[in-house]
Amino acid sequence: MRIVEKLLSFRVPDPGDYRLGVHPQAVCTRDTMMNGPRPETLSDLPPGASKVMKKNRSAKSDLNRRDIFRATAFAGAAGFVGGGVAGAARLPVRGGGPDVYSAFGVKPFINCTSTYTINGGSAMLPEVIEAMSNAAFYPVNLDELMEGAGKRIAELLEVEAAMVSSGAAGAMTCATLACVAGGDPEKMQQLPDTTGIKGEVVVPRWSRSVYDHAVRSTGVKMIEVDTLKDLEEAFGKRTAMATGQINLANDGNPFTLEQYVAMAHKHGVPVVMDVADRLPLVPNPYISRGVDLVAYSGGKIIRGPQTAGMLVGRKDLIAAAFANSAPHHAFARAMKVSKEEVAGMVKAVELLRTGKRNRDAEDNEWRAWFRHIGETVGKVNGVTSRIIEPKDKAYYPTMMIMWDPSKIGISAGEVGKALLEGEPRIMTHAGLAESNDASQMLLRPAALWPGEYKVVAERIHEILSKAPGARPKMQYAAPASDVSGMWEARLDFTVGHARHTFYLDPKGNNLTGQYSGRLVKGAVKGHIDGDKVQFNSSGRIEGQTLHYTYKGTVEGNKMSGTVDLGEYGQAKFTATRKA
């Protein structure tokens, strides 16, 4: 408790905490965007700072600040030492405790999904939290800050140049802007209209995902290729960039990364890779193979600020990427990175590259956590587990827990729901989709804090040990009506509506058929249970696969209910059978 009390009486940090060759400023400008916000009164200072400044501006703690941050960040672990899980009915207290969220009705959880953005990303390193806190107290010029941060990161990672971005997605957008607009202010202002300028991006169809929306948002057209022959024919006068995901570097592709780079460079086109969830290794495994720019997330295994990232590679392209980004008035002005995030990102890379963060030791600790979880859940008859080792140093070990459905009659979705509804809440991959019927669940460690693995082990053990035996095969009631034929549906979204059609071909209780949205087409699969219908379909648009899950009631030629849109929420639908 004494350490926590000392933390609460922290001093205003020394401006030397920037240490990037950047000089903090007293702000006298009216528009403070370039220099960071200026507190108008003491009440505008960070929480606790005004009280400290009023009381004693020169007060200093007799504890080392790094020790304080580390001790506070891991204070919750003490509740697990020697006391087992019995004393861990609530989340352990770290920092000021979870009231920062619960005060407005949000309930935190133990996070076993590691780096998922929707669940808050990985556990930020205590030293990163400290650096961000220190940076909050001093204004700096953002051009100067980004230049200093870029030089430091480039030096640490042994690359030509670097910039801090608003996540990996922001890095990809800025990289695209660099390739399309370069340093030309007229082109910058023209975008996302690409009329008369290079506005095409080559991408392997098999290396696309929803994340390349960060590229498409600039107004470019994606030119898909599948084979080496396609690649040879894809480049033209309007080609600005070639891109792809991490799997570009895999073996067994229709063409190698080297062939991809060579073809692009033959036409004077830079290659940009999105490797968001990887650790930046030295030498860089992608730049060493010819790639021009590489985008990383800061909130994943780097364990820096969740909303920061970085772009590394060619110096000229990095300069153009930053010119197109905030605080400058161009397309990526909205993709702002705060001075606190910049400082935190630099600190995360420094910890990684100066040996202060030992990744091998970190992985070994996570393996020990997994072994404990495996031994605990393995006490339930029919449950097994295995640690999945990473293929290279850029990733980390994960764990799969499996159970025999002939002995344990519970689905992964039900396990995930039970974990989220318990105390403390536990978020897992099983909890991401309640409809998950699998008999296995993945655990990832990068967002776990010390001691939490014990709670996870006991809770999963408890749920699986209390699960019923094998479930009987689902029995459906006879269909109340014939649903065969073509249906026209109106989907009412939160805002707006759309017309979709689906053809149903029932065989007993089973439903198959075809689905057509405005752009998406796909097969239908589902069932009818009396007058209740449930079916789903999916289809690809650009790099994303959209899913529609219908649940409703049928009466004659009418049908109504809801449509689950996945991460996009829910819609209501009414459908009429066409004559």
C-alpha positions in Angstrom: 0.0 0.0 0.0 2.9 2.4 0.7 4.0 2.1 -2.9 0.5 2.9 -4.2 0.3 5.9 -1.8 3.6 7.2 -3.1 2.3 6.8 -6.7 -0.8 8.9 -5.9 1.5 11.7 -4.7 3.6 11.7 -8.0 5.6 14.7 -9.0 5.3 16.6 -12.3 7.9 14.8 -14.4 11.1 16.3 -15.7 11.0 17.4 -19.4 14.1 15.2 -19.9 11.7 12.3 -20.1 11.2 13.1 -23.9 14.9 12.4 -24.6 14.4 12.5 -28.4 16.2 15.7 -29.1 12.9 17.6 -28.8 12.7 20.7 -26.6 9.4 21.1 -24.8 7.7 24.5 -25.2 5.7 27.1 -23.3 2.7 27.5 -25.6 1.7 31.0 -26.7 0.0 30.2 -30.0 -3.8 30.3 -30.4 -4.1 27.2 -32.6 -2.2 24.7 -30.4 -2.6 21.6 -32.7 1.1 21.8 -33.8 2.3 22.3 -30.2 0.0 20.2 -28.1 -3.0 21.5 -26.1 -2.5 24.2 -23.5 -4.3 23.8 -20.2 -6.2 27.0 -19.6 -6.5 26.4 -15.8 -5.2 24.0 -13.2 -8.4 22.1 -13.6 -7.4 21.3 -17.1 -4.3 19.4 -16.0 -4.2 15.6 -15.9 -6.0 14.1 -12.8 -4.1 14.7 -9.6 -1.6 17.1 -11.2 -3.3 20.3 -10.2 -3.5 19.2 -6.6 0.2 18.2 -6.6 1.2 21.5 -8.3 -0.7 23.6 -5.8 0.7 21.7 -2.8 4.3 21.4 -3.9 5.6 22.0 -7.3 9.1 20.7 -6.4 7.9 17.7 -4.4 9.9 14.5 -5.2 9.2 10.9 -4.3 11.8 8.9 -2.4 10.9 6.0 -4.7 12.2 5.5 -8.2 9.3 6.3 -10.6 9.9 3.2 -12.8 9.7 1.1 -9.7 6.5 2.8 -8.7 4.9 2.2 -12.1 6.0 -1.4 -12.2 4.8 -2.1 -8.7 1.5 -0.5 -9.3 0.9 -2.2 -12.7 1.5 -5.6 -11.1 0.1 -4.9 -7.7 -2.9 -7.1 -8.4 -0.6 -10.1 -8.8 0.0 -10.1 -5.0 -3.6 -11.3 -4.5 -2.8 -14.5 -6.2 0.5 -15.4 -4.4 0.0 -18.1 -1.8 -3.8 -17.4 -1.6 -4.9 -19.6 -4.5 -8.0 -18.4 -6.5 -10.4 -18.2 -3.6 -9.4 -14.6 -2.9 -9.7 -13.5 -6.5 -13.5 -13.1 -6.9 -12.9 -9.7 -8.4 -10.4 -8.2 -10.9 -7.1 -7.4 -9.2 -6.4 -3.8 -8.7 -3.8 -2.2 -10.9 -3.1 1.5 -11.1 -6.1 3.3 -9.6 -8.4 0.3 -10.1 -11.2 -0.6 -12.5 -13.5 2.2 -11.3 -12.2 4.3 -14.2 -14.5 2.2 -16.3 -17.2 1.0 -13.8 -17.9 4.6 -12.9 -19.9 4.9 -16.2 -21.2 1.4 -16.4 -18.4 -0.5 -18.2 -17.1 -3.7 -16.7 -13.5 -4.7 -17.5 -12.4 -8.3 -17.9 -9.4 -10.7 -18.0 -8.4 -10.7 -21.6 -7.3 -14.0 -23.2 -7.7 -12.8 -26.8 -4.2 -11.0 -26.7 -4.1 -8.3 -29.3 -7.7 -8.0 -30.5 -8.4 -4.3 -30.9 -12.1 -4.7 -29.9 -10.9 -6.1 -26.6 -8.3 -3.4 -25.9 -5.2 -4.9 -27.4 -2.2 -6.3 -25.5 -1.2 -5.3 -21.9 0.8 -2.1 -22.3 4.2 -2.3 -20.6 4.5 -0.3 -17.4 7.4 1.7 -18.7 5.3 2.7 -21.7 2.5 3.9 -19.4 5.0 5.9 -17.5 6.5 7.5 -20.7 3.0 8.5 -21.9 2.1 9.9 -18.5 5.4 12.0 -18.4 4.8 13.2 -22.0 1.4 14.6 -21.0 2.9 17.4 -18.9 4.9 19.2 -21.7 3.9 20.7 -25.0 6.1 20.0 -28.0 6.0 20.8 -31.7 4.7 17.7 -33.4 6.8 18.1 -36.5 9.9 18.1 -34.3 8.6 15.3 -32.2 7.8 13.1 -35.1 11.2 13.8 -36.7 13.0 12.9 -33.4 10.9 9.8 -32.8 11.3 8.6 -36.4 15.1 8.9 -36.2 15.3 7.1 -32.8 13.0 4.2 -34.0 15.0 3.9 -37.3 18.2 3.8 -35.4 16.9 1.1 -33.0 15.4 -1.0 -35.8 18.3 -0.5 -38.2 16.1 0.8 -41.0 16.4 3.8 -43.3 13.5 5.7 -41.8 10.4 5.4 -39.6 7.3 7.3 -38.5 4.8 6.8 -35.7 1.3 6.3 -37.0 -2.3 5.9 -35.8 -2.0 2.1 -35.6 -1.1 -0.2 -38.5 -4.2 0.8 -40.4 -3.1 4.4 -40.2 0.4 3.4 -41.4 -1.1 1.6 -44.4 -3.2 4.6 -45.3 -0.3 7.0 -45.1 1.9 4.6 -47.1 -0.7 4.5 -49.8 -0.9 8.3 -49.8 2.9 8.5 -50.1 2.8 6.3 -53.2 -0.2 8.1 -54.8 0.3 11.8 -53.9 3.9 11.8 -52.9 4.9 15.3 -51.7 2.6 17.1 -54.2 0.2 19.3 -52.3 -2.2 19.5 -55.2 -2.5 15.8 -55.4 -2.9 15.7 -51.6 -5.9 18.0 -51.7 -7.4 16.2 -54.7 -7.7 12.8 -52.9 -9.7 10.7 -52.6 -10.5 11.6 -56.2 -7.7 9.9 -58.3 -8.7 11.4 -61.7 -5.6 12.0 -63.7 -3.2 10.6 -61.2 -1.9 7.1 -60.4 -4.8 5.4 -58.6 -4.3 1.6 -58.8 -2.9 -0.8 -56.3 -1.8 -4.3 -57.2 -2.7 -7.0 -54.6 -2.7 -10.8 -54.7 -6.3 -12.0 -54.2 -5.1 -14.5 -51.6 -3.4 -11.8 -49.6 -6.4 -9.6 -49.0 -8.5 -9.0 -45.9 -10.9 -6.5 -44.4 -7.8 -4.6 -43.2 -7.0 -3.4 -46.8 -9.9 -1.0 -46.4 -7.1 1.3 -45.0 -5.6 1.3 -48.5 -9.0 1.5 -50.4 -10.1 4.5 -48.3 -7.8 6.8 -50.2 -9.8 6.3 -53.4 -7.5 3.8 -55.2 -8.7 0.8 -57.2 -7.5 -2.6 -56.1 -6.1 -4.7 -59.0 -6.3 -8.4 -57.9 -3.9 -11.0 -59.2 -3.8 -14.7 -58.5 -0.9 -16.1 -60.6 2.5 -15.0 -61.7 1.1 -14.5 -65.2 -1.6 -12.2 -63.7 1.1 -10.3 -61.9 3.1 -9.7 -65.1 0.1 -8.2 -66.8 -1.2 -6.2 -63.8 1.1 -3.2 -63.9 0.3 -0.1 -66.0 0.7 3.7 -66.2 -1.8 4.2 -63.3 -0.2 1.7 -60.9 0.9 3.5 -57.7 1.7 0.7 -55.3 1.8 -3.1 -54.8 0.7 -4.4 -51.4 -0.3 -7.4 -49.3 -0.5 -9.0 -45.9 1.9 -11.1 -43.9 1.2 -14.2 -45.9 3.1 -12.7 -48.9 6.2 -14.0 -47.2 4.9 -17.5 -46.8 6.2 -20.6 -48.8 3.9 -22.3 -51.3 2.3 -19.1 -52.8 1.8 -18.9 -56.6 4.8 -16.6 -56.6 7.4 -15.7 -54.0 7.8 -12.4 -52.3 11.1 -11.8 -54.2 9.2 -12.3 -57.5 6.5 -9.9 -56.4 9.0 -7.2 -55.4 11.1 -7.7 -58.6 8.0 -7.3 -60.8 6.9 -4.2 -59.0 10.3 -2.6 -59.0 10.6 -3.4 -62.7 7.8 -0.9 -63.2 9.0 1.6 -60.7 6.3 0.7 -58.2 7.0 0.5 -54.4 5.9 -2.6 -52.3 4.1 -2.1 -49.0 3.4 -4.9 -46.5 0.9 -4.9 -43.6 2.4 -7.1 -40.8 0.4 -5.6 -38.0 0.7 -8.3 -35.4 4.4 -9.1 -35.8 7.4 -8.1 -33.8 9.8 -5.9 -35.7 13.0 -8.0 -36.0 16.5 -6.9 -36.9 17.4 -7.2 -39.7 13.9 -6.6 -40.9 12.8 -9.8 -42.7 10.7 -8.0 -45.3 12.9 -5.0 -46.1 15.8 -7.4 -46.4 13.8 -9.1 -49.2 13.2 -5.9 -51.1 9.9 -4.5 -49.6 9.9 -0.7 -49.5 7.6 0.0 -46.5 6.4 -2.2 -43.6 3.5 -1.3 -41.3 3.3 -2.5 -37.6 0.8 -2.1 -34.9 2.0 -0.7 -31.6 -0.8 -2.3 -29.5 -0.1 -5.9 -30.3 3.1 -7.8 -29.5 5.2 -4.6 -29.3 3.0 -3.8 -26.3 3.1 -0.1 -26.9 0.1 2.3 -27.1 -3.0 0.5 -28.4 -3.8 3.2 -31.0 -0.3 3.8 -32.2 1.7 2.0 -34.9 4.7 2.6 -37.1 5.7 2.7 -40.7 9.4 1.8 -41.5 11.4 1.7 -44.7 12.5 4.0 -47.5 13.3 7.5 -46.3 11.7 9.4 -49.2 8.4 7.5 -48.8 8.4 7.9 -45.1 8.8 11.7 -45.5 5.9 11.7 -48.0 3.8 9.6 -45.7 4.2 12.0 -42.9 3.5 15.0 -45.1 0.2 13.4 -46.0 -0.6 12.8 -42.3 -1.6 14.8 -39.2 -0.9 17.5 -38.1 -0.8 18.5 -41.8 -4.0 19.3 -43.7 -4.2 16.4 -46.1 -6.2 13.2 -46.4 -4.9 11.6 -43.3 -5.3 14.7 -41.1 -7.9 12.7 -39.1 -5.3 10.0 -38.3 -3.8 12.0 -35.4 -1.2 10.6 -33.1 -0.8 12.3 -29.8 2.5 13.4 -28.3 1.8 10.8 -25.5 1.4 8.0 -28.0 4.6 9.0 -29.8 6.6 8.9 -26.6 5.0 5.6 -25.6 5.8 4.1 -29.0 9.5 5.1 -28.8 9.7 3.7 -25.3 8.2 0.3 -26.4 10.8 0.0 -29.2 13.6 1.0 -26.9 12.6 -1.7 -24.4 12.6 -4.2 -27.2 15.9 -3.3 -28.7 18.0 -2.4 -25.7 17.5 -5.7 -24.0 15.4 -4.3 -21.2 12.5 -6.4 -22.4 13.5 -10.1 -22.7 11.1 -11.7 -25.2 12.5 -15.2 -24.6 11.8 -14.9 -20.9 8.4 -13.5 -21.7 7.5 -16.5 -23.9 8.8 -18.9 -21.2 6.6 -17.2 -18.6 3.6 -17.5 -20.9 4.4 -21.2 -21.5 4.5 -21.8 -17.7 1.0 -20.1 -17.4 -0.3 -22.4 -20.2 1.2 -25.5 -18.5 -0.7 -24.6 -15.3 -3.9 -24.0 -17.3 -3.4 -27.3 -19.1 -2.8 -29.3 -15.9 -5.8 -27.7 -14.2 -8.4 -28.2 -17.0 -6.9 -31.7 -17.8 -8.3 -33.0 -14.6 -11.7 -33.0 -16.3 -12.2 -36.3 -18.1 -12.2 -35.7 -21.9 -10.2 -32.4 -21.8 -6.8 -32.1 -23.4 -4.7 -29.1 -24.3 -1.6 -28.2 -26.3 0.8 -25.3 -26.6 1.1 -24.0 -30.1 4.6 -22.8 -30.7 5.2 -19.8 -33.1 6.9 -20.4 -36.4 9.4 -17.6 -35.8 10.5 -15.0 -33.3 8.0 -12.4 -34.6 5.1 -14.1 -32.9 4.5 -15.9 -29.5 3.1 -19.2 -28.1 -0.6 -19.7 -27.8 -2.7 -22.5 -26.4 -5.6 -24.7 -27.6 -8.0 -26.4 -25.1 -10.0 -29.3 -26.6 -12.8 -31.5 -25.2 -14.5 -34.6 -26.3 -18.2 -33.7 -27.2 -19.2 -37.3 -26.6 -18.3 -36.7 -22.9 -18.8 -33.0 -22.5 -21.9 -31.5 -23.9 -21.1 -27.8 -24.1 -20.1 -25.7 -27.1 -17.2 -23.2 -27.2 -19.7 -20.4 -27.6 -21.5 -21.5 -24.4 -18.1 -21.7 -22.6 -17.3 -18.2 -23.7 -20.6 -16.9 -22.7 -20.3 -18.4 -19.2 -16.8 -17.0 -18.8 -18.0 -13.5 -19.7 -21.0 -13.7 -17.4 -19.0 -14.8 -14.4 -17.0 -12.8 -11.8 -14.5 -11.7 -12.8 -15.4 -11.6 -16.4 -13.1 -13.4 -18.8 -12.9 -12.7 -22.5 -11.8 -15.5 -24.8 -11.9 -16.3 -28.4 -14.8 -18.7 -27.5 -16.7 -15.6 -26.3 -16.4 -13.8 -29.6 -19.3 -15.8 -31.1 -22.0 -17.4 -29.0 -23.0 -19.5 -32.1 -19.5 -21.1 -32.0 -20.4 -24.9 -31.9 -16.8 -26.1 -31.7 -15.4 -28.2 -28.9 -12.2 -26.3 -28.6 -11.0 -22.8 -27.6 -7.9 -20.7 -28.2 -6.1 -18.8 -25.5 -3.5 -16.1 -26.3 -1.4 -14.5 -23.5 -0.2 -11.0 -24.5 -3.0 -9.2 -22.7 -2.9 -11.3 -19.5 -1.4 -9.8 -16.3 0.6 -12.0 -13.8 -1.7 -14.2 -11.7 -4.7 -13.9 -13.9 -3.9 -17.3 -15.6 -4.8 -19.0 -12.3 -8.3 -17.5 -12.4 -8.7 -18.5 -16.1 -7.6 -22.1 -15.3 -10.0 -22.5 -12.4 -13.0 -21.0 -14.2 -12.6 -23.1 -17.4 -12.1 -26.2 -15.2 -15.3 -25.3 -13.3 -17.4 -24.8 -16.4 -16.2 -27.9 -18.2 -16.5 -30.1 -15.1 -20.1 -29.0 -14.6 -21.1 -29.4 -18.2 -23.7 -32.1 -19.1 -22.7 -35.2 -20.9 -23.1 -35.7 -24.6 -26.1 -33.9 -26.0 -28.7 -35.8 -28.0 -29.0 -34.8 -31.7 -31.1 -31.8 -32.2 -34.7 -32.7 -33.1 -36.7 -30.2 -35.0 -40.5 -29.9 -35.3 -42.1 -30.7 -38.7 -42.1 -27.6 -40.9 -45.3 -25.6 -40.4 -45.3 -24.5 -44.1 -43.5 -24.9 -47.4 -40.8 -22.2 -47.6 -39.5 -23.1 -51.1 -39.0 -20.5 -53.7 -37.7 -17.0 -54.2 -38.1 -14.4 -51.4 -37.6 -10.7 -51.5 -36.5 -9.2 -48.2 -36.3 -5.7 -46.9 -33.5 -5.2 -44.3 -34.0 -2.1 -42.0 -30.7 -1.0 -40.5 -30.1 1.5 -37.7 -30.1 4.0 -40.5 -31.2 3.2 -44.0 -32.5 0.0 -45.6 -31.7 -2.4 -48.4 -33.4 -5.0 -50.6 -31.9 -8.5 -50.7 -33.3 -11.7 -52.2 -32.9 -15.4 -51.3 -34.0 -18.7 -52.9 -34.8 -21.5 -50.4 -34.8 -25.2 -51.3 -36.0 -27.2 -48.3 -35.3 -30.9 -47.7 -37.2 -31.9 -44.6 -35.9 -29.5 -41.9 -32.8 -28.6 -43.8 -32.6 -25.4 -45.9 -30.2 -24.7 -48.8 -30.3 -22.2 -51.6 -28.8 -19.0 -52.9 -28.5 -15.5 -51.5 -28.1 -12.1 -53.2 -27.4 -8.8 -51.5 -26.8 -5.6 -53.3 -23.2 -6.6 -54.0 -22.7 -9.9 -52.1 -23.8 -13.4 -53.4 -23.4 -16.7 -51.6 -24.9 -20.1 -50.7 -27.7 -20.5 -48.1 -27.6 -23.0 -45.3 -30.0 -23.4 -42.4 -33.1 -25.1 -41.0 -36.8 -24.8 -40.3 -38.2 -25.8 -36.9 -42.0 -25.6 -37.0 -42.7 -22.0 -38.0 -39.2 -20.8 -37.0 -36.5 -20.4 -39.6 -32.8 -19.8 -39.3 -30.3 -19.6 -42.1 -27.1 -17.9 -43.0 -25.1 -16.8 -46.0 -21.9 -15.0 -46.7 -20.1 -13.5 -49.6 -17.0 -11.5 -50.5 -16.7 -7.8 -51.3 -13.2 -6.4 -51.8 -11.1 -7.9 -49.0 -14.0 -8.6 -46.6 -16.4 -11.5 -46.3 -19.8 -10.3 -45.0 -22.1 -12.7 -43.1 -25.9 -12.6 -42.8 -27.6 -14.8 -40.2 -31.4 -14.7 -40.4 -33.7 -15.7 -37.5 -37.4 -15.4 -37.9 -40.9 -16.7 -38.2 -42.7 -17.8 -41.3 -46.4 -17.6 -42.0 -47.6 -18.5 -45.5 -45.9 -16.1 -47.9 -44.6 -13.8 -45.2 -41.5 -14.0 -43.1 -40.0 -11.6 -40.5 -37.4 -11.4 -37.8 -33.8 -10.2 -37.3 -30.6 -10.4 -39.3 -27.3 -10.7 -37.4 -24.7 -8.6 -39.3 -21.7 -9.7 -37.2 -19.6 -6.7 -36.1 -22.0 -4.4 -37.8 -24.9 -5.0 -35.4 -28.3 -6.2 -36.3 -31.1 -5.4 -38.8 -34.8 -6.2 -38.8 -36.2 -7.9 -41.9 -39.5 -8.6 -43.5 -39.7 -10.9 -46.5 -42.4 -11.8 -49.1 -42.3 -14.8 -51.4 -42.4 -13.9 -55.0 -45.1 -15.4 -57.2 
